[in-house]
Amino acid sequence: MSEEAAPQREEPADQGRVARTRQWFRRARGGAGGHERDALITIVKSALAATLSWYLANDVMHAQSPAFAPFSAVLIMQVTVYQSLLHSLRYVGAVALGVLLQGAFGLLGGPDMLTFVLMALAALAIGRWRPLGSQGSNVATAAFFSFSTYISATSTGQGFMQLGQIVLLVLIGCGVGVLVNVLLLPPMRYRSAESGIQTLGKTLSDLFGDIHPALREGDLDEERTKHWRHRATNLGPLTEQAQSSVRTAWESTYYNPRRRLQRHHGRASFTGYQALVDALERVTYQVASMTRSFDQWHDGEDSSEHREFLTRYGDFIASLARITELFSQLHEEELPQQSEELCNFAEEARESHDKLADFASESSLPLADPSEPYGILIGEATRLMDEIQHTCDVLRQAVEGAPACRT
């Protein structure tokens, strides 16, 4: 069975920079994943890799430019161990090419302006070499830093020693970065295809969990709705990460010492994951549209029908929070049970949506007035319900070809 869902918030979240900062760290400390938790893990790992690299470069080697080591360690901290290794090789290659260029041009032309111009042209051209990928720009970067180091040396021999030291520092930084990435919470643990969906589901659930109590209380102050809109905008990069995690989930099994643990025996994903992420991506579009409508609406009437509309809308959003919370607990071995739970939650959400729509149609609220968002919000709720229903259907159909949930 899936994990027990966290209790839903009943009171609107506190506002203000300090309160939102506390809420961010509270979500980051949560054990169910989410964007904030992943960001915190990456920050901690990067800081540790940078600190170790600086210690080795500055305190052990007494290098003249120790910053190259921590810079390299942070730069290659990627979402999978495979990508860390790939980016490390490309980055070291780019730096080595930049340093070699400077060494060659410095030896032939000396430290003058013409040498720099020729070196810059060569480095920028080589940086476009396809095998270097996104690290191609570092050929020129390394060449420029090497030129600065070379001309500050007191002799040609010292200059070449310092150039060699740059390459060594980069190797140390990349080595430390990869080791930290492999040994400390390897990315396979939270960047598999499954966990990409979990992170997106958790972030959606957290956002819905903040919206529905405020709607039930009728609390739509500008600061609150602007914060909702900002968080909904951040769903775009998360969706891209989830898409990437599905496409490259197999990378996490390469060179990862945890790949033989029991949890990761067998398949790394199931064939419905891509369709599921595609469906969740469309959900994020509707969420962004809904929060934009709330953010543009701060002068609603204070009638009983207005308050009832917001309350029913809050009930609908609360039902979506339960669905997305279950997506945040997605586990392949529990898919049959979880798909049944999702079908039940989807039916409850459909009932909440129908109650909202029936109330709006029977009320005297100006649904057709383009200056009031009631009609727009109803339309967005309908589209959001359809996308959520389709998302649940995708998961249901992925479980041994079972029929879709009843609509």
C-alpha positions as CSV (number, residue, x, y, z in Angstrom):
1,M,0.0,0.0,0.0
2,S,1.1,3.6,-0.5
3,E,2.3,5.7,2.3
4,E,-0.3,7.5,4.5
5,A,-1.0,10.9,3.0
6,A,0.1,13.9,5.0
7,P,-2.8,15.8,6.7
8,Q,-4.0,18.7,4.7
9,R,-3.5,22.3,6.0
10,E,-6.7,23.8,7.3
11,E,-5.4,27.4,7.8
12,P,-4.0,29.7,5.2
13,A,-0.2,29.8,5.2
14,D,1.5,32.8,6.8
15,Q,2.8,35.5,4.4
16,G,5.9,37.6,4.5
17,R,9.5,36.8,3.5
18,V,10.4,35.2,6.8
19,A,7.3,33.0,6.9
20,R,7.8,31.8,3.3
21,T,11.5,31.1,4.0
22,R,10.4,28.9,7.0
23,Q,7.9,27.1,4.7
24,W,10.6,26.5,2.1
25,F,12.9,24.8,4.6
26,R,9.9,22.9,6.1
27,R,9.2,21.5,2.6
28,A,12.9,20.8,2.1
29,R,13.1,18.8,5.3
30,G,10.1,16.7,4.3
31,G,10.8,13.0,3.6
32,A,8.6,12.7,0.5
33,G,10.8,14.6,-1.9
34,G,10.0,17.7,-3.8
35,H,11.8,20.5,-5.6
36,E,12.9,22.1,-2.3
37,R,14.4,18.9,-0.9
38,D,16.3,18.2,-4.2
39,A,17.6,21.7,-4.2
40,L,18.8,21.4,-0.6
41,I,20.6,18.1,-1.3
42,T,22.3,19.6,-4.3
43,I,23.4,22.6,-2.3
44,V,24.8,20.5,0.5
45,K,26.7,18.1,-1.8
46,S,28.1,21.0,-3.9
47,A,29.3,22.8,-0.8
48,L,30.9,19.7,0.6
49,A,32.7,19.0,-2.7
50,A,33.8,22.6,-3.0
51,T,35.1,22.6,0.6
52,L,37.1,19.4,0.1
53,S,38.5,20.6,-3.2
54,W,39.6,24.0,-1.7
55,Y,41.3,22.2,1.2
56,L,43.3,20.0,-1.1
57,A,44.2,22.8,-3.4
58,N,45.0,25.5,-0.9
59,D,46.0,23.8,2.3
60,V,47.7,20.6,0.9
61,M,49.1,21.8,-2.4
62,H,49.5,25.5,-1.6
63,A,48.4,26.2,-5.2
64,Q,48.6,29.8,-6.5
65,S,45.1,29.6,-8.0
66,P,43.3,27.2,-5.7
67,A,39.8,28.4,-6.8
68,F,40.0,26.2,-9.9
69,A,39.5,23.1,-7.8
70,P,36.2,24.0,-6.0
71,F,34.9,25.7,-9.2
72,S,35.4,22.5,-11.1
73,A,33.8,20.4,-8.3
74,V,30.6,22.4,-8.3
75,L,30.4,22.7,-12.1
76,I,30.3,19.0,-12.7
77,M,27.7,18.2,-10.0
78,Q,25.0,16.8,-12.3
79,V,21.6,15.0,-11.9
80,T,23.0,11.5,-12.5
81,V,26.4,9.9,-11.8
82,Y,26.7,9.1,-15.5
83,Q,26.2,12.7,-16.5
84,S,28.7,13.8,-13.8
85,L,31.3,11.5,-15.4
86,L,30.5,12.6,-18.9
87,H,30.6,16.3,-18.0
88,S,33.8,15.8,-16.0
89,L,35.5,14.3,-19.1
90,R,34.3,17.0,-21.3
91,Y,35.2,19.7,-18.9
92,V,38.7,18.4,-18.3
93,G,39.2,18.0,-22.0
94,A,38.1,21.6,-22.6
95,V,40.4,23.0,-19.9
96,A,43.3,20.9,-21.2
97,L,42.8,22.2,-24.7
98,G,42.6,25.8,-23.5
99,V,45.8,25.4,-21.4
100,L,47.6,23.7,-24.3
101,L,46.6,26.5,-26.7
102,Q,48.0,29.1,-24.3
103,G,51.2,27.1,-23.8
104,A,51.7,26.7,-27.6
105,F,50.9,30.3,-28.5
106,G,52.8,31.6,-25.5
107,L,55.9,29.6,-26.4
108,L,55.7,30.7,-30.1
109,G,54.6,34.4,-29.7
110,G,55.3,35.4,-26.2
111,P,52.9,37.3,-23.8
112,D,51.8,40.1,-26.1
113,M,48.4,41.3,-27.6
114,L,48.8,39.6,-30.9
115,T,49.3,36.3,-29.1
116,F,46.2,36.8,-27.1
117,V,44.1,37.6,-30.2
118,L,45.3,34.5,-32.0
119,M,44.8,32.3,-29.0
120,A,41.3,33.7,-28.4
121,L,40.3,33.0,-32.1
122,A,41.7,29.5,-31.9
123,A,40.0,28.7,-28.5
124,L,36.6,30.0,-29.6
125,A,36.8,28.0,-32.8
126,I,37.8,24.8,-31.0
127,G,35.1,25.4,-28.4
128,R,32.5,24.7,-31.0
129,W,33.8,21.2,-31.5
130,R,30.7,19.0,-31.0
131,P,32.3,16.3,-28.7
132,L,32.8,19.0,-26.1
133,G,29.1,19.6,-25.8
134,S,28.1,22.3,-23.4
135,Q,31.6,22.4,-22.0
136,G,33.0,23.9,-25.2
137,S,32.9,27.5,-23.9
138,N,35.4,26.4,-21.2
139,V,38.1,26.1,-23.8
140,A,38.2,29.9,-24.2
141,T,37.7,30.4,-20.4
142,A,40.6,28.2,-19.6
143,A,42.8,29.8,-22.2
144,F,42.1,33.3,-20.9
145,F,42.8,32.3,-17.3
146,S,45.9,30.5,-18.5
147,F,47.1,33.6,-20.4
148,S,46.7,35.7,-17.2
149,T,48.6,33.2,-15.2
150,Y,51.3,32.9,-17.8
151,I,52.1,36.6,-18.1
152,S,52.3,37.0,-14.3
153,A,55.0,34.3,-14.0
154,T,58.5,35.5,-13.4
155,S,60.0,33.0,-16.0
156,T,58.9,30.8,-18.8
157,G,59.5,27.7,-16.8
158,Q,57.4,28.9,-13.9
159,G,54.7,29.9,-16.4
160,F,54.5,26.4,-17.7
161,M,54.5,24.9,-14.2
162,Q,51.5,27.1,-13.3
163,L,49.7,26.0,-16.5
164,G,50.2,22.4,-15.5
165,Q,49.0,23.2,-12.0
166,I,45.7,24.5,-13.5
167,V,45.0,21.2,-15.2
168,L,45.9,19.3,-12.0
169,L,43.5,21.5,-9.9
170,V,40.7,20.8,-12.4
171,L,41.4,17.1,-12.2
172,I,41.3,17.3,-8.4
173,G,38.0,19.3,-8.4
174,C,36.3,16.9,-10.9
175,G,37.5,13.9,-9.0
176,V,36.2,15.2,-5.7
177,G,32.9,16.2,-7.3
178,V,32.3,12.8,-8.8
179,L,33.2,11.0,-5.6
180,V,30.9,13.1,-3.5
181,N,28.1,12.6,-6.1
182,V,28.7,8.8,-6.0
183,L,29.1,8.3,-2.3
184,L,26.7,10.9,-0.8
185,L,23.0,10.2,-1.8
186,P,23.8,9.1,-5.4
187,P,21.3,10.8,-7.8
188,M,19.7,7.4,-8.7
189,R,18.0,7.7,-5.3
190,Y,16.0,10.8,-6.3
191,R,16.5,11.4,-10.0
192,S,15.1,8.2,-11.5
193,A,12.1,8.3,-13.9
194,E,9.9,7.4,-10.9
195,S,11.4,10.0,-8.7
196,G,11.1,12.7,-11.3
197,I,7.4,12.2,-11.2
198,Q,7.4,12.1,-7.4
199,T,9.1,15.5,-7.2
200,L,6.7,17.0,-9.6
201,G,3.7,15.5,-7.8
202,K,5.0,16.7,-4.4
203,T,5.5,20.2,-5.7
204,L,2.0,20.3,-7.1
205,S,0.6,18.9,-3.9
206,D,2.4,21.5,-1.8
207,L,1.1,24.3,-4.0
208,F,-2.5,23.0,-3.9
209,G,-2.1,22.5,-0.2
210,D,-1.4,26.3,0.2
211,I,-4.1,27.4,-2.1
212,H,-7.2,25.6,-0.8
213,P,-7.2,26.9,2.8
214,A,-6.8,30.5,1.6
215,L,-9.7,30.0,-0.8
216,R,-11.9,28.6,1.9
217,E,-11.1,31.6,4.1
218,G,-11.6,34.0,1.3
219,D,-8.1,35.3,1.8
220,L,-6.8,36.4,-1.7
221,D,-4.5,39.3,-0.8
222,E,-2.0,40.3,-3.5
223,E,1.1,39.0,-1.8
224,R,-0.4,35.5,-1.4
225,T,-1.7,35.2,-5.0
226,K,1.6,36.6,-6.4
227,H,3.5,33.9,-4.5
228,W,1.1,31.2,-5.9
229,R,1.8,32.5,-9.4
230,H,5.5,32.5,-8.9
231,R,5.5,28.9,-7.6
232,A,3.3,27.8,-10.5
233,T,5.8,29.4,-12.9
234,N,8.6,27.3,-11.3
235,L,6.7,24.2,-12.3
236,G,8.0,24.6,-15.9
237,P,11.7,23.7,-15.1
238,L,10.5,20.9,-12.8
239,T,8.5,19.4,-15.7
240,E,11.6,19.6,-17.9
241,Q,13.5,17.8,-15.2
242,A,10.9,15.1,-15.0
243,Q,10.9,14.7,-18.8
244,S,14.7,14.4,-18.7
245,S,14.6,11.9,-15.9
246,V,12.4,9.6,-18.0
247,R,14.6,9.9,-21.0
248,T,17.8,9.4,-19.1
249,A,16.8,7.1,-16.3
250,W,19.0,4.4,-17.5
251,E,22.1,6.6,-17.0
252,S,21.6,6.3,-13.2
253,T,22.5,2.6,-13.4
254,Y,25.9,3.2,-15.0
255,Y,28.9,3.5,-12.7
256,N,26.5,3.8,-9.7
257,P,27.6,1.7,-6.7
258,R,23.9,1.5,-5.4
259,R,22.6,-0.1,-8.6
260,R,22.7,-3.6,-7.0
261,L,20.6,-2.7,-4.0
262,Q,17.4,-4.6,-3.8
263,R,15.3,-1.5,-4.4
264,H,16.7,-1.1,-7.9
265,H,16.7,-4.7,-9.1
266,G,14.7,-5.3,-12.3
267,R,13.3,-2.5,-14.4
268,A,14.2,1.1,-13.8
269,S,10.8,2.3,-15.1
270,F,7.6,1.2,-16.8
271,T,6.4,2.1,-20.3
272,G,3.7,4.5,-19.0
273,Y,6.1,6.9,-17.3
274,Q,6.6,9.0,-20.4
275,A,2.8,9.4,-21.0
276,L,2.4,10.1,-17.3
277,V,4.9,13.0,-17.4
278,D,3.3,14.3,-20.5
279,A,-0.1,14.4,-18.8
280,L,1.3,16.0,-15.7
281,E,3.0,18.7,-17.9
282,R,-0.4,19.7,-19.2
283,V,-1.7,19.9,-15.6
284,T,1.1,22.4,-14.8
285,Y,-0.1,24.6,-17.7
286,Q,-3.6,24.7,-16.3
287,V,-2.3,25.4,-12.7
288,A,-0.2,28.3,-14.1
289,S,-3.3,29.7,-15.8
290,M,-5.5,29.3,-12.7
291,T,-3.0,31.1,-10.4
292,R,-2.6,33.9,-12.9
293,S,-6.3,34.4,-12.8
294,F,-6.3,34.6,-9.0
295,D,-3.4,37.0,-9.1
296,Q,-5.2,39.3,-11.4
297,W,-8.3,39.4,-9.2
298,H,-8.2,41.4,-6.0
299,D,-11.4,43.4,-6.0
300,G,-14.1,40.7,-5.8
301,E,-17.4,41.4,-4.3
302,D,-18.0,40.5,-0.6
303,S,-21.3,38.7,-1.1
304,S,-22.4,35.4,0.3
305,E,-22.3,33.9,-3.2
306,H,-18.8,35.1,-3.7
307,R,-17.6,33.6,-0.5
308,E,-19.5,30.3,-1.3
309,F,-17.8,30.2,-4.7
310,L,-14.4,30.5,-3.2
311,T,-15.2,27.9,-0.6
312,R,-16.3,25.4,-3.2
313,Y,-13.3,26.2,-5.4
314,G,-11.1,25.5,-2.3
315,D,-12.9,22.1,-1.8
316,F,-12.1,21.3,-5.5
317,I,-8.4,22.3,-5.1
318,A,-8.2,20.2,-1.9
319,S,-9.3,17.1,-3.8
320,L,-6.6,17.7,-6.4
321,A,-4.0,18.0,-3.5
322,R,-4.9,14.5,-2.5
323,I,-4.4,13.2,-6.0
324,T,-1.0,14.9,-6.5
325,E,0.1,13.8,-3.1
326,L,-0.4,10.2,-4.2
327,F,1.7,10.9,-7.3
328,S,4.5,12.1,-4.9
329,Q,4.5,8.6,-3.4
330,L,4.5,6.7,-6.7
331,H,6.3,3.3,-6.5
332,E,6.4,0.8,-9.3
333,E,5.8,-2.2,-7.1
334,E,2.7,-0.5,-5.6
335,L,1.1,0.7,-8.9
336,P,-1.9,-1.6,-8.9
337,Q,-3.0,-0.4,-5.4
338,Q,-2.1,3.2,-6.1
339,S,-4.0,3.3,-9.4
340,E,-7.1,2.2,-7.5
341,E,-6.7,4.9,-5.0
342,L,-6.2,7.5,-7.8
343,C,-9.4,6.4,-9.4
344,N,-11.3,6.9,-6.1
345,F,-9.7,10.3,-5.6
346,A,-10.4,11.3,-9.2
347,E,-14.1,10.4,-8.6
348,E,-14.1,12.6,-5.5
349,A,-12.5,15.4,-7.4
350,R,-15.1,15.1,-10.2
351,E,-17.8,15.4,-7.6
352,S,-16.3,18.5,-6.1
353,H,-15.9,20.0,-9.6
354,D,-19.5,19.2,-10.4
355,K,-20.7,20.8,-7.2
356,L,-18.7,23.9,-8.0
357,A,-20.0,24.1,-11.5
358,D,-23.6,23.5,-10.5
359,F,-23.4,26.2,-7.8
360,A,-21.9,28.7,-10.2
361,S,-24.6,28.1,-12.9
362,E,-27.4,28.4,-10.4
363,S,-26.1,31.5,-8.7
364,S,-26.4,35.1,-9.8
365,L,-22.6,35.5,-10.2
366,P,-21.6,37.3,-13.4
367,L,-20.1,34.2,-15.2
368,A,-20.4,35.9,-18.6
369,D,-18.8,39.2,-17.5
370,P,-15.3,39.3,-18.9
371,S,-14.3,41.9,-16.2
372,E,-15.0,39.3,-13.5
373,P,-13.0,36.0,-13.4
374,Y,-15.8,33.7,-12.2
375,G,-16.5,32.2,-15.7
376,I,-12.8,32.0,-16.5
377,L,-12.1,30.2,-13.2
378,I,-14.9,27.7,-13.9
379,G,-13.4,27.0,-17.3
380,E,-10.0,26.5,-15.9
381,A,-11.3,24.2,-13.2
382,T,-13.0,22.1,-15.9
383,R,-9.8,21.9,-18.0
384,L,-7.8,21.1,-14.9
385,M,-10.2,18.4,-13.9
386,D,-10.0,16.9,-17.4
387,E,-6.2,16.9,-17.4
388,I,-6.1,15.3,-13.9
389,Q,-8.6,12.7,-15.0
390,H,-6.5,11.9,-18.0
391,T,-3.4,11.7,-15.9
392,C,-5.1,9.1,-13.6
393,D,-6.3,7.2,-16.7
394,V,-2.8,7.1,-18.1
395,L,-1.5,5.5,-14.9
396,R,-4.5,3.1,-14.7
397,Q,-3.9,2.0,-18.3
398,A,-0.2,1.5,-17.7
399,V,-1.0,-1.2,-15.0
400,E,-1.3,-4.3,-17.2
401,G,-3.5,-2.6,-19.7
402,A,-6.4,-2.0,-17.2
403,P,-9.4,0.0,-18.4
404,A,-9.5,3.7,-17.6
405,C,-11.2,5.1,-14.6
406,R,-14.9,5.8,-14.8
407,T,-15.6,9.5,-15.7
